[in-house]
Amino acid sequence: MIMISSMRKTSRRSFVAAALLAAFAAPQVPAAAAAAPAAAPATAGQEVPAPATRIPLGTKTLHLVDASRQDPWKPSAGNRELMVTLWYPSLPSREPAAPYVSKPLSRAVLGNDVLAGVRTHAVAGARPAPVPRPLVVLSPGFGMSRITLTALGEDLASRGYAVAAVDHTYEAPVEFPGGRIEKCTLCDDSRMDPGAVVRNRAKDLRFVLDRLTGPGSELRVDARRIGVAGHSIGGASAVEVMREDRRVDAAINLDGNFFTEPPAEGLNKPVLLLGARRSGLPEPQENWERAWKQLTGWKRWLDVPAGGHMTFTDVPWIVDRFGMPGQIPPEQVEGQLGTVSAARATAVTRNYVAAFFDRHLRGRPSPLLDRPSSAHPEVTFMK
């Protein structure tokens, strides 16, 4: 089952322990939701939160194989395989919107079919609109499926971006063509090095960039305008791949600790750090303070004091709508979900991510990144 992982501890032991704190199938939720019956609620008519605009959206699923390298986590599997979801502005289509997740993957993630009836806002296989788009690549948290970034991915696509969300195989349940599902083998590996995860994810992301900007790409992208964003260790990986790859112009870290040392000369590219309670917990704050000194380009550090580690994913709206059976200690729900409502968590994440990429990939400044906003009182400017 998918793990809710804080990714805030730096030691190997605590890194793994954090990943095992709570399964997505059993997070603590507010009292009303926690009292829900154990049976999975009906999902007919449910859909992902509506994106910013109603332009037609398309989606595609890619199975990619990197023939240049062996899988680092399971060498016996051969070459590194990845699954990627694309969202993009499309030509109009009369076909129904794609499902949020398949039944087999919902079972692998949650142990039931609760999410299989949820619909997205994108049509599978719809033809892309014939205009090159800035590209944004998304990397989920450790133990988290790429589907948990769907609300963000669709919203960016509705604002005119081509978006790709990447599953990092053996770091979460991943469904491949033919129904094959690979489990999160690293979730149970006490020897796992988070720095190695970040470095390998950077390789995954660079390979995806090669595919999407090269000949035969499934998308029409503007290779001169590329951004990467990620949640938790995916956020650290977003900054890492920007450090390594000159094609990446801007990066966002959504509440992820840094596990690799930045270059001594610093990183002179735009970075947004958007976190939850980073100002109130000494270790998370110190981790970002160290990284902050090495960010020498445009940068912002924003905090959501009432948020939780999952604020920047689909988890809040899923829990809000369906509840989840089971409980974890109250101190963990506060750290994972916080007290920000699901609707506000989605709005904050979408609007600040879009404002950052609009500024640095499109040259469209936004006051959201310059000063506190009365429209988003949840967000505090730290630096």
Buried (B, 14 or more C-beta within 10 A) or exposed (E): BBBBBBBBBBEBEEBBBBBBBBBBBBBBBBEEBBEBEEEBEEBEEBBBBEBBEEBBBBBBBBEBEBEEEEBBBBEEEEEBBBBBBBBBBBEEBEEEBBBBBBBBBBBBBBBBBBBBBBBBBBBBEBEBBEEBBBBBBBBBBBBBBBBBBBBBBBBBBBBBBBBBBBBBBBBBBBBBEEEEBBBBEBBEBEEBEBBBBBBBBBBBBBBBBBBBBEEEBBBBBBBEBBBBBBBBBBBBBBBBBBBBBEBBBBBBBBBBBBBBEBEEEEBEBBBBBBBBBBBEBEEBBEBBEEBBEBBEEBBBBBBBBBBBBBBBBBBBBBBBBBBBBEBBEEEBBBBBBBEBBBEBBBBBBBBBBBBBBBBBBBEEEBEBBEEEBEEBEBBBEBE
